[in-house]
Amino acid sequence: MGKLVHAFTIPTHEKQAFINLDHYLDEILAETGVQDGVMIVYCPHTTGAITINENADPDVKTDLKRGLDETFPNKPAYIHMEGNSDGHMKSSVIGASETLIIADGRLVLGTWQSVYFCEFDGPRTRTVHVKILEG
């Protein structure tokens, strides 16, 4: 059995992006050999997040970006000195982690679902942590 704690880095190239993590997670799961359990995917960044959403139509990601920008615009009235208060708000609403079920050696996701890293203050190099609990 492979190790059950992993970390990997991903470069982001835009201020706001949704980056599909499925291939990273599938590789990690295959390396561990775990057949049944739970995978926790965690983002240790205050302007990044992890979410599950549709993978079939790229317009969904575009609409998510637009909706988040409309809901959390970066207002001049915000006083955070780095100027990225909108990124902090988006990250807090989406959340820092997702928990996934592992069954028969595969992640249990719906037909159209994928796991995404959400960038809200790019471009940057980000780290994602993965913990697998067997059983």
C-alpha positions in Angstrom: 0.0 0.0 0.0 1.2 3.5 -0.9 1.3 6.4 1.6 -2.0 7.9 2.6 -1.0 11.6 2.8 -0.1 13.5 -0.4 0.5 17.1 -1.5 0.9 18.4 -5.0 1.4 21.9 -6.5 -0.5 23.4 -9.4 0.3 26.7 -11.2 -2.6 29.0 -11.9 -2.5 31.4 -14.7 -5.5 33.7 -14.2 -6.9 35.8 -11.4 -9.9 33.5 -11.1 -10.0 29.9 -12.4 -11.5 26.5 -11.8 -8.8 23.8 -12.3 -9.9 20.2 -12.6 -8.1 17.9 -10.1 -9.5 14.6 -11.2 -6.3 13.2 -12.8 -4.2 14.2 -9.8 -6.7 12.5 -7.4 -7.0 9.4 -9.5 -3.2 9.0 -9.6 -3.0 9.4 -5.9 -5.7 6.8 -5.3 -4.2 4.3 -7.7 -0.8 4.7 -6.0 -2.3 3.9 -2.5 -4.2 0.8 -3.7 -7.0 1.7 -1.3 -10.3 0.1 -2.4 -12.7 1.5 0.2 -12.5 4.6 2.3 -12.6 8.4 2.2 -10.4 11.0 0.5 -10.2 14.5 1.9 -9.0 17.1 -0.5 -7.8 20.3 1.3 -6.6 23.7 0.2 -4.3 25.6 2.7 -4.8 29.0 0.9 -7.1 31.8 2.1 -7.9 32.9 -1.5 -8.3 29.4 -2.9 -10.9 26.7 -2.4 -12.0 23.2 -3.3 -15.4 22.4 -4.9 -17.3 19.7 -6.8 -19.2 20.8 -9.9 -20.1 19.9 -13.5 -17.3 18.8 -15.8 -19.2 18.4 -19.1 -20.0 22.0 -20.1 -17.2 24.6 -19.7 -19.9 27.3 -19.6 -20.6 26.2 -16.1 -17.2 27.4 -14.9 -17.7 30.7 -16.8 -21.1 31.2 -15.1 -19.6 30.4 -11.7 -16.9 33.0 -12.2 -19.4 35.6 -13.3 -21.8 34.8 -10.5 -19.1 35.0 -7.9 -17.8 38.3 -9.3 -21.3 39.7 -9.2 -21.9 38.5 -5.7 -18.5 39.5 -4.4 -17.1 42.4 -6.4 -13.8 43.8 -5.3 -15.0 47.2 -3.9 -12.8 50.2 -3.3 -14.3 50.5 0.2 -12.6 47.3 1.3 -9.7 48.0 3.6 -7.6 44.8 3.4 -4.2 46.1 2.3 -3.5 43.4 -0.3 -6.6 44.4 -2.3 -7.9 40.9 -2.6 -10.9 40.9 -0.1 -13.1 39.5 -2.8 -10.9 36.4 -3.1 -11.1 35.9 0.7 -14.9 36.1 0.5 -15.2 33.7 -2.4 -12.8 31.2 -0.7 -14.8 31.4 2.6 -18.1 30.7 0.8 -16.9 27.8 -1.4 -14.8 26.2 1.4 -11.3 24.8 1.9 -12.0 21.1 1.4 -14.2 18.3 0.0 -14.6 14.8 1.3 -15.0 12.0 -1.2 -16.1 8.4 -0.9 -13.8 5.7 -2.3 -15.6 2.5 -3.3 -14.1 -0.4 -5.3 -10.9 1.6 -5.8 -12.6 4.6 -7.4 -13.8 8.0 -6.3 -17.6 8.1 -6.1 -18.7 11.1 -8.2 -21.8 11.7 -10.2 -21.8 11.3 -14.0 -21.0 15.0 -14.7 -19.0 15.8 -11.5 -15.4 16.7 -11.1 -13.3 18.1 -8.3 -11.9 21.6 -8.8 -9.3 23.8 -7.2 -10.7 27.4 -7.3 -8.2 30.2 -7.7 -9.5 33.6 -6.6 -6.2 35.6 -6.4 -3.9 34.3 -9.2 -1.8 33.8 -10.9 0.1 31.8 -8.2 1.5 28.4 -7.4 -0.9 26.5 -5.1 -0.6 23.4 -3.0 -3.3 20.9 -2.5 -3.2 18.3 0.2 -4.9 14.9 0.0 -5.5 12.5 3.0 -6.9 9.0 2.5 -8.6 7.2 5.3 -8.9 3.5 4.5 -11.8 1.3 5.6 
